Amino acid sequence: MALDVLRDTWEKLGGVDPLWAVLTDPGRRDGRWDVEEFMRTGPEAVGQVRTLLGERTLGSRVLDFGCGVGRLSNALAAHADRVVGVDIASTMVARARELNRHPDRVEFVHYDGRLLPFEDASFDGALSLIVLQHARPWVQIGALLELLRVVRPGGTLVVQIPSARRAPAPMPEEAYRADIEVLEAPSALGVGQSALVRARVTNLSEHPWPGTKTIKLGNHWRSGGEVVQLDDGRVGLPAMVAPGESFEVGVPVTAPRAGELVLELDLVHEMVTWWESEGGTPARVPITVTASPAPPSEVTPAGEAHPGEQIEMHALHTEFVQALFGHCGAEVVAAVPDEAAGEEWESFTYVVSR
C-alpha cells in the first residue's frame, strides 16, 4: 500500500510538475523552472559528490537511483562511460528520455519500486540524492539492500537519507497572528465525501513565517462547539510569508459524520502550537453533512490539489543505516551531515564501500 501511494504520487508529479518535484523551490512551482537552468544544477551536485569522495570514484558504470528527469544522470556522464537512471515513476522516465543529453552513454529505466531490473554486481557505483527521504522506512530499507546487491564488491555507493526530524523552535508569541478568509467551500457534503476548501491567509504579525513545511493550514470539524474530528488535513505554506503578505491555498477536507457541522480552519506550527492556542482566531464555515453524497456541482473535488501536497518525508536513523550497511558486509567510509532534506531535518550523505 505504501509503495502504491509513493508510485502514484510521483507518477502524478512527473506528469504535471516534474522539475519542481525534484527541486522544490517554492518560486518554481507549476512549471516555472527553466529547463536549462534546472539541468545546470546537476554538475554542481555531482561536483560536490566528487569532492566528498576524494580519491574514490563511482567507477565507469554508474547507477543513478531515483533519477527523476535525469538531472544527475546527465551530469554523471562527464565522469563515467555508462550511466543508467532508474525511477519508480514512468512519467519521470519518459521526461528524462526527452532531456537526455548523452543518449550514447545514458539510458533511463522504469522499475516497480521493489527489485531493481539489473543483475547482481552489475555497477561500479551508485548515487542517490534527495530520493529515499520520500519513501517510508520499509521501502528505504529495501532500496538500500537492492543498491548493495547491484553494486559490485569494491564498488562505491553514495546515498543521502534524513536521520531524524529536528524539533522546530517556537516563534515569538506575537508572530502567531493571522487573518484566514474562506474563499470557496461546499455548503453540503455526504459522509466520507472529500472536497477542496480554498482560503486566503494573511500574516498580521510583524514577523516573517518561515517557508518550510513546519507551518501549515489545517482543519477541524465541530458540532455544537465540540470537536468531532480533530486535524482532518493539513497543507504547507507555498513559501516564506512576510509581514502583511497573503497567500491562497487549498485544504483537502473529508466530512466525518452526518449533521449540521462547522469546519474550522486554523494555522499550526508543527510540533509547537496552533494559532488559536496563542490567541488567534480560526475561520469557521457551516457545512451540512448528509448521509448520502451531496450533488457533485456543489463540491470542488479534493483531487484538484497540487500533487506536491502528497509528497511524504521520512527518516532512517543514522545508527540504523550504518548498522544495516555493516551487517551486509559493507563499510561506511563517511557519514557527512548535509542540508539536503531542508532545515527541519537532520540528514546525512553516506559514502559506502561495497
C-alpha positions as CSV (number, residue, x, y, z in Angstrom):
1,M,0.0,0.0,0.0
2,A,2.8,2.5,1.0
3,L,4.6,1.7,-2.2
4,D,1.4,2.2,-4.3
5,V,0.9,5.6,-2.7
6,L,4.6,6.5,-3.4
7,R,4.3,5.4,-7.0
8,D,1.0,7.2,-7.6
9,T,2.3,10.5,-6.1
10,W,5.4,10.6,-8.3
11,E,3.6,9.4,-11.4
12,K,1.3,12.5,-11.0
13,L,4.2,14.8,-10.3
14,G,6.1,13.5,-13.3
15,G,3.1,14.4,-15.4
16,V,2.3,17.9,-14.1
17,D,5.4,19.4,-12.5
18,P,8.4,17.1,-12.8
19,L,11.2,19.7,-12.4
20,W,9.7,21.3,-9.3
21,A,9.1,17.8,-7.8
22,V,12.9,17.2,-8.0
23,L,14.0,20.6,-6.7
24,T,11.1,22.1,-4.8
25,D,11.9,25.7,-5.0
26,P,8.6,27.5,-3.9
27,G,9.1,30.1,-6.7
28,R,9.4,27.4,-9.4
29,R,6.2,25.5,-8.8
30,D,3.6,25.0,-11.5
31,G,6.2,24.7,-14.3
32,R,8.2,27.8,-13.6
33,W,11.6,26.0,-13.7
34,D,13.6,26.9,-16.8
35,V,14.8,23.5,-18.2
36,E,18.3,24.7,-18.9
37,E,18.7,26.4,-15.6
38,F,17.4,23.2,-13.9
39,M,19.8,20.9,-15.7
40,R,22.7,23.1,-14.8
41,T,22.2,22.3,-11.2
42,G,23.3,18.7,-11.9
43,P,27.0,19.2,-12.5
44,E,27.2,21.3,-9.3
45,A,25.6,18.5,-7.2
46,V,27.9,15.8,-8.9
47,G,30.9,18.1,-8.2
48,Q,30.0,18.1,-4.5
49,V,29.8,14.3,-4.6
50,R,33.2,14.0,-6.2
51,T,34.7,16.3,-3.6
52,L,33.1,14.2,-0.9
53,L,34.6,11.0,-2.5
54,G,38.1,12.4,-2.5
55,E,40.3,9.8,-4.2
56,R,37.4,7.4,-4.6
57,T,35.2,7.3,-7.7
58,L,31.9,5.9,-8.7
59,G,33.6,4.0,-11.5
60,S,32.9,3.6,-15.2
61,R,29.3,2.1,-14.9
62,V,27.1,4.1,-12.5
63,L,23.5,3.8,-11.4
64,D,21.5,7.0,-10.6
65,F,18.8,5.7,-8.3
66,G,15.6,7.8,-8.3
67,C,16.8,9.6,-11.4
68,G,13.7,11.8,-11.9
69,V,14.1,13.6,-15.2
70,G,17.9,12.8,-15.4
71,R,19.4,15.9,-13.8
72,L,22.2,13.9,-12.1
73,S,22.4,11.2,-14.7
74,N,23.4,13.7,-17.4
75,A,26.0,15.3,-15.1
76,L,27.4,11.9,-14.2
77,A,28.1,11.2,-17.9
78,A,31.0,13.6,-17.8
79,H,32.8,11.2,-15.4
80,A,31.6,7.7,-16.4
81,D,31.4,5.5,-19.5
82,R,27.9,4.3,-18.8
83,V,25.1,5.8,-16.7
84,V,21.8,4.2,-16.0
85,G,19.0,6.2,-14.4
86,V,16.2,4.3,-12.7
87,D,12.9,5.6,-11.3
88,I,9.6,4.4,-9.9
89,A,7.6,6.9,-12.0
90,S,7.2,6.1,-15.7
91,T,6.3,9.8,-16.3
92,M,9.6,10.9,-14.9
93,V,11.5,8.3,-17.0
94,A,9.7,9.5,-20.1
95,R,10.7,13.1,-19.4
96,A,14.2,12.0,-18.7
97,R,14.5,10.4,-22.1
98,E,13.3,13.6,-23.7
99,L,16.0,15.6,-21.8
100,N,18.8,13.0,-22.4
101,R,21.9,15.0,-23.5
102,H,24.0,11.8,-23.9
103,P,21.9,9.1,-25.5
104,D,25.1,7.1,-26.4
105,R,26.1,6.8,-22.8
106,V,23.0,7.4,-20.6
107,E,19.8,5.4,-20.5
108,F,16.7,5.5,-18.4
109,V,14.8,2.6,-17.0
110,H,11.5,2.3,-15.2
111,Y,11.0,-0.2,-12.3
112,D,8.3,-1.2,-9.9
113,G,9.9,0.0,-6.7
114,R,10.7,-3.5,-5.5
115,L,13.5,-5.4,-7.3
116,L,15.9,-3.4,-9.5
117,P,15.9,-4.9,-13.0
118,F,19.7,-5.5,-13.0
119,E,22.0,-8.4,-12.4
120,D,24.0,-8.7,-9.2
121,A,27.2,-6.7,-9.1
122,S,26.4,-5.0,-12.5
123,F,27.5,-1.5,-11.5
124,D,30.8,0.0,-10.2
125,G,28.9,2.6,-8.2
126,A,25.5,4.1,-7.4
127,L,24.3,7.5,-6.4
128,S,21.0,8.5,-4.8
129,L,20.4,12.1,-3.5
130,I,17.1,13.6,-2.3
131,V,15.2,10.4,-3.2
132,L,15.0,7.9,-0.3
133,Q,13.7,10.7,2.0
134,H,10.3,10.5,0.2
135,A,9.8,6.7,0.9
136,R,8.6,5.1,4.1
137,P,11.2,3.2,6.1
138,W,10.5,-0.3,4.8
139,V,10.8,1.0,1.3
140,Q,14.0,2.8,2.2
141,I,15.5,-0.4,3.6
142,G,14.5,-2.5,0.6
143,A,16.1,0.1,-1.7
144,L,19.4,0.1,0.2
145,L,19.6,-3.7,0.1
146,E,18.9,-3.6,-3.7
147,L,21.7,-1.0,-4.2
148,L,24.1,-3.2,-2.3
149,R,23.1,-6.1,-4.5
150,V,23.6,-4.4,-7.8
151,V,26.9,-2.7,-6.9
152,R,30.0,-4.9,-7.3
153,P,32.3,-5.8,-4.4
154,G,34.8,-3.0,-4.1
155,G,32.4,-0.5,-5.6
156,T,31.1,2.7,-4.0
157,L,27.6,3.9,-3.0
158,V,26.7,7.5,-2.2
159,V,23.3,7.8,-0.6
160,Q,21.5,10.6,1.2
161,I,18.9,9.9,3.9
162,P,17.4,12.0,6.7
163,S,18.1,10.7,10.2
164,A,15.6,12.5,12.3
165,R,13.3,15.4,12.4
166,R,14.5,18.5,14.2
167,A,12.1,20.0,16.8
168,P,11.3,23.5,15.5
169,A,11.9,26.4,17.8
170,P,8.8,28.4,18.8
171,M,8.3,31.8,17.1
172,P,7.7,34.9,19.2
173,E,4.1,34.9,20.6
174,E,3.2,37.9,18.6
175,A,4.1,36.0,15.4
176,Y,1.0,33.8,15.7
177,R,-1.4,36.4,14.3
178,A,-3.3,35.8,11.0
179,D,-6.4,36.5,9.1
180,I,-7.9,33.4,7.5
181,E,-10.6,34.1,4.8
182,V,-12.5,31.2,3.3
183,L,-12.8,31.8,-0.5
184,E,-14.5,28.6,-1.6
185,A,-16.2,25.9,0.4
186,P,-19.1,23.5,-0.2
187,S,-22.4,24.2,1.6
188,A,-23.1,20.4,1.8
189,L,-21.2,17.1,1.7
190,G,-22.0,13.5,2.1
191,V,-20.5,11.4,4.9
192,G,-17.0,10.4,3.8
193,Q,-17.0,12.8,0.8
194,S,-13.9,14.9,0.2
195,A,-13.6,18.4,-1.1
196,L,-11.0,21.2,-1.5
197,V,-11.6,24.3,0.6
198,R,-9.8,27.3,-0.7
199,A,-8.7,30.1,1.7
200,R,-6.6,33.2,1.8
201,V,-4.2,33.6,4.7
202,T,-2.6,36.9,5.7
203,N,0.3,37.4,8.1
204,L,-0.9,40.0,10.5
205,S,2.2,39.9,12.6
206,E,5.5,41.8,12.3
207,H,7.4,38.6,12.0
208,P,8.0,36.5,8.8
209,W,6.7,33.0,8.8
210,P,9.4,30.6,7.5
211,G,8.8,28.9,4.1
212,T,9.1,25.4,5.4
213,K,6.6,22.7,6.0
214,T,6.6,23.3,9.7
215,I,3.8,25.9,9.3
216,K,0.6,24.6,7.8
217,L,-3.1,25.4,7.4
218,G,-5.2,22.6,9.0
219,N,-8.8,22.0,9.8
220,H,-11.1,20.5,12.4
221,W,-14.8,19.6,12.4
222,R,-17.1,20.8,15.2
223,S,-20.7,20.1,16.2
224,G,-22.4,22.2,18.8
225,G,-19.0,23.6,19.8
226,E,-17.5,20.2,20.4
227,V,-14.7,18.8,18.2
228,V,-15.9,15.7,16.3
229,Q,-12.9,15.3,14.0
230,L,-9.5,16.8,15.0
231,D,-6.9,17.6,12.4
232,D,-8.7,16.4,9.3
233,G,-6.0,17.6,6.9
234,R,-3.1,20.0,6.6
235,V,-1.3,21.8,3.7
236,G,2.0,23.7,4.0
237,L,2.9,27.2,3.1
238,P,3.9,27.7,-0.5
239,A,6.8,30.0,0.5
240,M,8.1,32.3,3.2
241,V,5.3,34.7,4.2
242,A,6.4,38.3,5.1
243,P,4.5,40.5,7.4
244,G,1.4,41.8,5.7
245,E,1.7,39.3,2.9
246,S,-1.1,37.0,1.8
247,F,-1.2,33.6,0.1
248,E,-4.0,31.4,-1.2
249,V,-4.1,27.6,-0.6
250,G,-6.4,24.7,-1.0
251,V,-7.0,22.4,2.0
252,P,-8.5,18.9,1.5
253,V,-11.3,18.0,3.9
254,T,-13.4,14.9,4.4
255,A,-16.8,15.0,6.1
256,P,-16.7,12.8,9.2
257,R,-20.4,12.3,10.1
258,A,-23.9,13.5,9.3
259,G,-25.2,16.6,10.9
260,E,-25.0,20.4,10.9
261,L,-21.3,20.8,11.3
262,V,-18.8,23.6,11.4
263,L,-15.5,23.3,9.5
264,E,-12.7,25.2,11.3
265,L,-9.5,26.4,9.6
266,D,-6.5,27.3,11.6
267,L,-2.7,27.6,11.2
268,V,-0.5,25.2,13.0
269,H,3.2,25.4,13.8
270,E,4.2,21.7,13.6
271,M,5.2,20.2,17.0
272,V,4.8,23.6,18.6
273,T,1.2,25.1,18.7
274,W,-2.0,26.0,16.9
275,W,-2.6,29.7,16.2
276,E,-5.8,29.6,18.3
277,S,-3.8,28.5,21.3
278,E,-1.8,31.6,21.0
279,G,-4.8,33.9,20.8
280,G,-5.5,33.6,17.1
281,T,-9.0,33.4,15.5
282,P,-9.7,30.4,13.2
283,A,-12.0,30.7,10.2
284,R,-15.3,28.8,10.5
285,V,-17.8,27.8,7.9
286,P,-21.1,25.8,8.4
287,I,-21.5,22.7,6.2
288,T,-24.4,20.4,6.1
289,V,-23.3,16.8,6.1
290,T,-25.8,14.3,4.8
291,A,-25.9,10.5,5.0
292,S,-25.7,10.4,1.2
293,P,-23.3,12.3,-1.2
294,A,-24.2,15.9,-2.0
295,P,-24.8,17.0,-5.6
296,P,-21.4,17.0,-7.4
297,S,-21.9,20.5,-8.7
298,E,-21.6,21.8,-5.1
299,V,-18.2,20.2,-4.4
300,T,-14.7,21.0,-5.6
301,P,-13.0,17.6,-5.6
302,A,-10.1,17.3,-3.3
303,G,-8.1,15.8,-6.2
304,E,-7.6,19.2,-7.7
305,A,-4.9,20.0,-5.1
306,H,-1.4,20.1,-6.4
307,P,0.1,16.5,-6.1
308,G,3.1,18.1,-4.4
309,E,1.0,18.2,-1.3
310,Q,1.2,14.4,-1.2
311,I,5.0,14.3,-1.0
312,E,6.0,12.5,2.1
313,M,9.2,12.8,4.2
314,H,10.6,10.0,6.2
315,A,13.8,9.4,8.1
316,L,16.0,6.4,8.8
317,H,18.2,6.9,11.9
318,T,21.9,7.2,11.1
319,E,22.8,4.5,13.7
320,F,20.4,2.1,11.9
321,V,21.7,2.9,8.5
322,Q,25.3,2.3,9.4
323,A,24.4,-0.9,11.2
324,L,22.5,-2.1,8.2
325,F,25.4,-1.5,5.9
326,G,27.8,-3.1,8.3
327,H,25.5,-6.2,8.7
328,C,25.6,-6.6,5.0
329,G,29.4,-6.6,4.8
330,A,29.8,-3.0,3.5
331,E,31.8,-0.3,5.1
332,V,30.6,3.2,5.8
333,V,33.6,5.3,4.9
334,A,31.9,8.6,5.8
335,A,28.6,9.8,7.1
336,V,28.6,13.6,6.4
337,P,25.8,15.9,7.7
338,D,24.0,17.8,5.0
339,E,21.1,20.1,4.4
340,A,19.6,18.2,1.5
341,A,16.3,17.5,3.4
342,G,15.8,21.1,4.5
343,E,16.3,22.8,7.8
344,E,13.7,20.8,9.7
345,W,15.6,17.5,9.1
346,E,18.9,16.2,10.3
347,S,20.3,14.4,7.3
348,F,23.4,12.6,6.2
349,T,25.2,11.7,3.0
350,Y,26.8,8.3,3.3
351,V,29.9,7.1,1.3
352,V,29.8,3.3,1.4
353,S,32.4,0.9,0.2
354,R,30.8,-2.3,-1.1
